[in-house]
Amino acid sequence: MIIHGARPSPFVRKVIVFAAEKGIAIEVKPAGFGRGDPAFMRASPFGKMPALEDGDFLISDSTAIITYMDALLPAPNLIPTEPKARARTIWYEEFGDTIAQAAGAQLFFNRVVGKALKLPHDPALADVAEAEKMPPLYDYLESVLPDSGWLVEDRFTLADIAAACPLINVCYCSGGLTAERWPRVAAWLDRVRARPSFAEALAQEAAVLAKMAA
């Protein structure tokens, strides 16, 4: 399997980590921002990351790719089957994809991506997101994280992967998440990043981030 996309993208990282947790071997090819080989453009006609190439099967969108991977290899079970736990897991994926990412992207783009790619960007917008948009998200997670430290079923699931990925990008360019104010969230994110699947993904993307910062 080939994943097309930029490693620091929360959506690309989500797929990379999910595949690693499943034991699915993948190759990551750089793509996005108008770049990528012809297979990426066929798989993702609107240029959105990530895209999957598995033989002659091509598909884009992180949720679609994860659904495909999960159907191919149901174990280990990262998407609970108990109805309420499954629904909550999908909610946390939605939270990560459309709520946390919307706020986090305002920070990451205006402080990192826009500058690196010489695209129009406004650091003041990042300041607003850091001060006004991120704290309510941290407050929410602080209120729902169980004593176990995992979002659903007291174990590591897709919920943790999806909710953490956009916050990791925020932490690359913001010191706003403090253990003093949000101890559960800070501890949870540390546990997530310490998992081998995440640690390897973050180590691989460090080189990309270094080039962006140069």
Long-range contacts (C-beta under 8 A, 24 or more apart in sequence): 1-25, 1-26, 1-27, 1-52, 1-53, 1-54, 2-26, 2-27, 2-28, 2-29, 2-39, 2-52, 2-53, 2-54, 3-27, 3-28, 3-29, 3-50, 3-51, 3-52, 3-53, 3-65, 4-28, 4-29, 4-30, 4-31, 4-32, 4-36, 4-37, 4-39, 4-40, 4-43, 4-44, 4-49, 4-50, 4-51, 4-52, 4-53, 5-30, 5-31, 5-32, 5-49, 5-50, 5-51, 6-30, 6-31, 6-32, 6-33, 6-49, 6-208, 7-201, 7-204, 7-205, 7-208, 8-169, 8-172, 8-205, 8-208, 8-209, 8-212, 9-49, 9-50, 10-96, 10-101, 10-104, 10-165, 10-166, 10-168, 10-169, 11-49, 11-50, 11-62, 11-97, 11-101, 11-165, 12-49, 12-50, 12-62, 13-165, 13-168, 13-201, 13-205, 14-62, 14-66, 14-96, 14-161, 14-162, 14-165, 15-50, 15-52, 15-62, 15-65, 15-66, 15-69, 16-197, 16-201, 16-204, 17-161, 17-165, 17-195, 17-197, 17-198, 17-201, 18-66, 18-69, 18-78, 18-158, 18-161, 19-69, 20-196, 20-197, 20-200, 20-201, 21-76, 21-78, 21-156, 21-161, 21-195, 21-197, 22-69, 22-70, 22-73, 22-76, 22-78, 23-73, 24-69, 24-72, 24-73, 28-204, 33-117, 62-97, 63-93, 63-97, 66-158, 78-156, 78-157, 78-158, 78-161, 79-157, 79-158, 80-152, 80-153, 80-157, 82-153, 85-152, 85-153, 88-151, 88-152, 88-159, 89-151, 89-152, 89-157, 89-158, 89-159, 92-151, 92-152, 92-158, 92-159, 92-160, 92-162, 92-163, 93-158, 93-159, 93-162, 93-163, 95-162, 95-163, 96-162, 96-163, 96-164, 96-165, 96-166, 97-162, 99-137, 100-137, 100-163, 100-166, 100-167, 101-165, 101-166, 103-129, 103-133, 103-134, 103-137, 103-166, 103-170, 104-129, 104-134, 104-166, 104-167, 104-169, 104-170, 105-166, 105-169, 106-133, 107-134, 107-169, 107-170, 107-173, 107-174, 108-169, 108-170, 108-172, 108-173, 111-173, 111-174, 112-172, 112-173, 112-209, 112-212, 112-213, 113-212, 116-211, 116-212, 116-213, 126-173, 126-174, 130-174, 130-176, 131-176, 134-170, 134-174, 134-176, 134-177, 135-176, 137-167, 138-176, 138-177, 138-181, 138-182, 138-185, 139-182, 141-182, 141-184, 141-185, 141-188, 142-182, 142-183, 142-184, 142-185, 145-184, 145-185, 145-188, 149-184, 149-187, 149-188, 149-191, 150-188, 151-188, 156-192, 156-195, 160-188, 160-192, 161-192, 164-188, 164-189, 164-192, 164-193, 164-198, 168-193, 168-202, 172-209
